[in-house]
Amino acid sequence: MVLEVALIDVTDPDAFRAAYAEARDVITAAPGARSVRMTAGVETPTRFVLLVEWDDVAAHEAFRASEAFTRWRGLIGPHFAQPPHVEHFADV
């Protein structure tokens, strides 16, 4: 299992939240996605952190190459202030 951590800065938090409400179902249905959680910044309300547990990095890469990712990014991407910073982590 790997944890995808995406730091997302947005231009309009309310519009992003609304788009994510629709987009969440897209990523939760992706093969290899175990859990999905979006958190909102307290000190910086335009910053969000997406946490996705994947079976492995290959499952995340397969999602990124899919039509589902195109839909996911089409829903939330217009609200990005810049491209998200994404890394994968493994338990120690």
Stockholm file with secondary structure:
# STOCKHOLM 1.0

chainA/1-92         MVLEVALIDVTDPDAFRAAYAEARDVITAAPGARSVRMTAGVETPTRFVLLVEWDDVAAHEAFRASEAFTRWRGLIGPHFAQPPHVEHFADV
#=GR chainA/1-92 SS CEEEEEEEEBSCHHHHHHHHHHHHHHHHTSTTEEEEEEEECSSCTTEEEEEEEESCHHHHHHHHTSHHHHHHHHHHGGGBSSCCEEEEECCC
#=GC SS_cons        CEEEEEEEEBSCHHHHHHHHHHHHHHHHTSTTEEEEEEEECSSCTTEEEEEEEESCHHHHHHHHTSHHHHHHHHHHGGGBSSCCEEEEECCC
//
